[in-house]
Each structure stands twice: as structure tokens, then as C-alpha cells.
Amino acid sequence: MEPPFLLDPYITRGGITLLFGDTSVGKSPVTWEMARAIAVGESFYGLPTTKGRVLYLEVDTPEVVFAPRLKLIPIVPDDVWFLIVPGGLSVGSVVTPEEMTALRDARDIAQPDVVFLNTLRKLHDEDDRESRVPKRVYSFFQKMFPGAALVVVHHSRKVPLDPRLQEVDKEKFSGSKHWINDAQVGLLLATWNSRRENLRLYHVKSQASELLKPLPLKLHKDGTTLTSPRYDELLFIYESIAGGSSPKVEVDRAAMAKFGISASTAKRRRLEVEHNLFPGSRKFLSPNESEEEE
């Protein structure tokens, strides 16, 4: 029996994930790393993946802008298939014969387990506030790519979000609420202002698992390189424990010195590793743990 997740618990096999956030917040780098992680079977900042075939449909960014950014990330052609459709599609009204041929050819070549659709506003030309439109758009791509998971990238509506608020607006996106109601998983990417991170990926809806705590991320100044402070800390401690016989207190001190974290955070990360919450499990983002911002 195949695992239910391609990226546990953000992308369900055969399901729909709606990932939304403000313009230029970093949605493309996040989805590029998701695509790469699935294609090569590596974790997504500690969250387990199942290796699969990936197609990335880019309809929002011209190739002259898209291609140079893509060269900055560690994706090779054999890992992820990219299809760039200049000007977008018109799902729900008229998709040209040339566009249909390009989609079918990409499907037949990639035979994808997951398709990333970036972004929703360029996939159709209908009123996204109408409740019937999400079903029509989703159904088109489910029929075009039968059995594949869909990761649909969407833009937030123009309202302010205070990233320090614990209650996150689960419908902070443009258009009908059916865009998220008809999806199995909802993810919100939002800015966060702290010393160690500038983004958080909120798990705002799931029909397949409990909701996890936000995943802290850092988008670097080049606008493409993405890291995760929490993952870096956990990986360093895991490798320190696995690679030698240093006393626990020395492992904690080394993590404190390397990452500038407190003694309590270093100890907490070590305990997560010792209790087998990391690696290979999403339990290190369990909703039960409370962690103060440093």
C-alpha cells in the first residue's frame, strides 16, 4: 500500500493542496523546494516525503525572469519537469489546441505524481468569487492529470496580516471560500519578523492529519535561497549525537554557539532528537509543544 502523503502532511497523494500568501512573499521558492524534495525523496525541512515524479506548471512568471532564478536552486532536469505557459491558461472558457497539446505532452513525459500550478490567477479567466469556479478549475486539472496530487499556488486578498497574531485568517485569499473548501490541505505562507526567520508556513486546514505548528523558514536576500532555522538546529544536533560520544552538555553548548540560541532551546532540540521526534517524523512540529520566541 502506497503512503498517503507525498509530503507529510502537506501534500496528500491524489489530493489538492491550496498554498496562498501575499505577492512576492516567497511562494515560488517554497514550492520549488517542495518539488525538489519530493523528486529526490529528501525531507522538506524535516517533514518526510515519498519520492515521486514532479511536474511544475509555471504560468505566472515570464521565462526570461523565471529561468535565471531557477538556476540558483539545486534542481536538475531529471528531478522536476517544468512547463512554462506564457500568458497563462483560460480553464473554464477556452484552452487553445496548442495549450492542450503542451499540457498532454508534459503529462505523458512527466507522468507526474504531483503537479504544482503556479499561480491560480493565471490558470483561468473567470470570476474567482463565484462558488462554481473552483470546482471547474480543479476538475480540469484532475482530469488532465488523473491520480496526481495538485498543489495550487494562490494570492492573498489585499488585507493586512499581523504575523504576531496567533489566530491566522484561514480564508485570507482572493475569491470564493470554495477554493479551500474543495481542497484537502490549506497552507498560508506569511512574513514573520524575528532574528532567525522571516517566514512562517501555517498549516491552516487538513482533512488528512492534525494541524501542525507553523514551520519557520528564512528566505535569503537573493529571493530564491530558502532555509529553516529549526531544521538546521535539529539536523546539527542529530548529527552531533550520531557522530560521536560528546556529553549532552557539550552538544547543547555547540548548538548554542553555532546558532545563537538559548540553553533551553538547545536542550529542547536535543530532547526532540533523543525522543525520536526527528528525523523521519512530523512530530517535531507537534501542536502540543509551546515554544517562546527568542
N, C-alpha and C positions, 0 to 999 in steps of 0.2 A: 504493500500500500504506500502510495506517494505521500510525503509530508504535506500537511495542509497549507504551509507557508513557503513562499519563495524568499521572503524576508520577514522573519518572525519578530513582531506580529503585524508589521505594517502592510505587507503585500500578500494577500491570500491567493492561492492557486485558483485561477479561473474567475476571480472576483474583481471588483472595481475599487480602487483607492483614489480619493479626491484629495490632492495636496494643494493648498492655497496659501497665498501670502501677498504682501504688498509688491508693487512693481519694483524690480531691481533689489529685492531683499536677499536673493541668493537661491531662488528655487531651481534654477538650471544647475548650478554646481552640486546641490543636494541630490537631484535626480541623476546627474551624471555618475556620482559616486554610488548611488543605489544600483544603477545599471552595471557599473564595473564590478561591484561586489557580487552581484548575482551571476554575472557572466563567468567570473573566475572562481566562484564558490568560497569567497572570503567573507568574514563578518563585516557588517556595517557598523563600525564603531562599537563592536561588542555584541551586536544583535545577530543571531545566527542566520545564515542564508542557505538555500538549497540551490546548487549550481543549475543554471538554466540558460536557454537561448534567449537573447535580448534584441528587440528592435526598438530604436529610438526615432520617433517621428517628430521632426522639428519643422514647425510651420510658423513660428513667431519671429525668428531672427534670420535676416538675410545671410547667405552663405559667406559673403565677404566679411561679416562680423563674427559669425559662428565658428568658422574654421580656425582662425588664429587662437581663439580661446580654447578650443578643443585640444590643440597641440600642447597645452600646458598641463593636461591631466594624463595619468598613466592608463590610457585606453588604447588598445591596438585593434586593428580592423577585425581580427579573428574573434575578439571578445564580444563586441557590440556592433550590430549593423545600424547604420544611420541612413535615414531618408529625409532629405530636405525638400520641402514643397514651397517654393517661393510664392508669396501671396496668400497662402493658406488654402483651405478647402471650403466647400459650401454644402456640408452634410445637412440634409433636410430639405434642400431645394434642388440644386443641380451640381453634381460632381461630374466633371468633364470626362470623356473617354480616356484622355491622356492621364488624368489623375487616377482613375480606376485602374488603368494598366500599371501605373507606377506602384500603387498600393498592392495589387495582386502579385506583381513581380517581387516586391520586398517580402511579402508573406511567404511566397514559395521558396525564396532563397534563404530567408532567416528561419522559417518555421518556428516562430517565437513562442516561448513560454510566457513572456511578459512583453507588453508594448507600452512604452512611455509616449504620451501625447502632450506635446508642449507647443502652444498652450490652447486652452479651451476656446478662448475668444476668436481664434483664427481657424477653428475647426468647423464653424457653422456661421450662417448669416441671419439667423432668426433672433427673435426677442428672447433673451435668456431668462426673462422674468416669467415667461409662460410655463405653466407646470407640465405641459405635454412635451416641451422641447428636450429636457434631459433624457427622457426615455427614448426619444427618436435618435438622439446623438449617440447615446450609449449602445443602443441596439444595432446601429450601423456598424460600429467597430467590433461588437461582439460577433456579428455575422461575418464580418470581414476577416477576423482573427479568432475563429472558434476555439474555445478552450483556453485561450491565453488570458492572463491577468492584464488588466488595464490600469495604468497609473496616469490619471488625468490631472494636468497642472492648470491651476485656475488663479485668477487675480482677486484680491480682496476688494471690497467696495471701499469707497473713499470716506472712511470714518477713522478717527484716532483710536489707537490702542495703547493703553498704558502697560508696558511689559512687566511692571511690578505687580499688577493685579493677579490674584490667584485664580479668579474666575475669568476664563477665556471665552470670548464670543465664538461659539461653535458654528455660527452661521455668518461669519464675517467675510462673506464672499459675494461677488456680484450675481444677481439673478435669483431664480426660484430656489426655495429650500430643498426642492426635489433633487438638486444636484448632489446633495449629501445624503438625502433620504434614500436615494436609489443606489448609493454606494455602500460597500460593506465596511470600509475604513475611511475615516477622515483625519487628515493631518494639517495642522496650521504651522507655518514657518513664520516666526516673528522676531523682531530685533530684541536684544537684551543688553543692558548696559552694565557690564561688570569688568573687572580687571582681567579675567581669564577667558571670557567668552563674549560674543556679540550676537549670537543667535540661539534660539531655542526651538526645537521641533516638538510641538504639542500633539499628543495623541488624543483627539477630541471625540472620536467615535469608533466603535468596533462592534461588529456582530460576531467576532471570532475569538475574542480574548478579553481579559480585563484591560482597563486603560492604564498605560504606563505613565510614570513621571516624565516630564519633559526631558528630551535628550539635549544636553548642552553642546553647542557647536561654535566653531570660530572660522569665519570667512576672512581670509587674509587680504592684504591691500591690492593684490593683483586681480581680485574679483573672481578668482577661479579656485585657488587652493583652499581646501577645506580640511579642518582637523576637529578633534573633540578632546577638550581638556580632560574630562572624566575618563575617557577611553585611554588616553596616553598615560594617565596616572595608574590605572588598573593594570595596563599591559606592562609598565615598568616594574611594578611590584610583583606581578605574576612571574616575570622573567627573572627577577632577583631571587625569589623564593625557589624557583625551579632550577636555577643555575648554580646554587651554592648553599653553604651552610651558615650564612651570616645570621647572627642573632636577630630576633624580631625588632629590637630597638634600633639596630643599625639599618635595617631595611626601612623603617619609618623615617629615620633621620635622613637617609639618602633621598627618599621621596620628597621630604620637606625642602631639602636643599635644591633639588632639581626643579621642582615645580612652584616653590614659594607657597606651599600650603601649610596649614596648621598641623600640630601634632595630632589633634583629634581627627582631622580629615585623613591624614596618613594612616592612622590606626584603623579607621573605618574602612578605607580601601583595602588594607591588608586583611581584615576580617572577612570582607566580601570574597576575596580570593581564597582564603583558608576554608570558608564555608561552601566552597564550590558554586558560588553565585556567578563567578566569572572565571574563565571564559566559557563559551558554549551554551549560555543560558541568558534569557532576558530578565532573570530575577534581580540582576544588579540595578535594574530600573523599576523595581517593585514599587507599587503605590503605597506600600506600608511604611517605608522609611521616610522620615522627615530630616531634611538637611538644611542647615542655616547657610545663607550666602556669606561668603568670606570677602 
